[in-house]
């Protein structure tokens, strides 16, 4: 047996043998700080130069930033973007499902649509839609070769806004079809097999099982396409439709002979609308990514902590 003195000396030797805690010193990175300082200085010089440069016409910029004509044109741009994108999403889903259909006629028709509208520039397509009333002067509605219910004179119809939506929507539908097809292909085949085993038809499987799971893959590129559509609306002058944001600022700049401040006004509105769309895209992505990651969101973490606290209190 060991005495108390020996046990105390043994414990003292054990304590003395423990290594001292490591004092970690962060690695110095002077290159990063130098690069950050250079970027900040260059940005400050650019801001100062732009603020003191009379060519930017900041007075004109402030006068027209919230002008009624500009704000109305911005609203027209938003309508063009939303309506064209809605048409593109609906057609894109239909075309993607047709492309994956076992029917060869549906597959071929979808491929032909995507091939044509992806293979020709959007500006050329918009010019074509502007000339549509000259190609088809009258539209007959009825039973072909039997009876026509009504006639629509396209030359008397002032529908530049509608033709702009159709032109943008059909062009974007070709890209949305490929995005949706990629999203559908990302869903595990076992999901389809399980749905068919439960007695669902092919269309029910697509609508109830495949498409909801594919949204996690579809939403991010669709958000990018929506922002791209917002900027593509500046090309609808080819229809011609000039009441959107870019066309309106160009008309005003042509009258006052100050294109630079009016371009800055249009850029500010585009940036503001894009920022709102990016926020919406963020929340949509977070909604459809539920369950796809093991990392808990702050809201899920708070809910879990609340449940654990309640369970502990009950015991």
Order of alpha helices (4+ residues) and beta strands (2+ residues): alpha-alpha-alpha-alpha-alpha-alpha-alpha-beta-beta-alpha-alpha-alpha-alpha-alpha-alpha-alpha
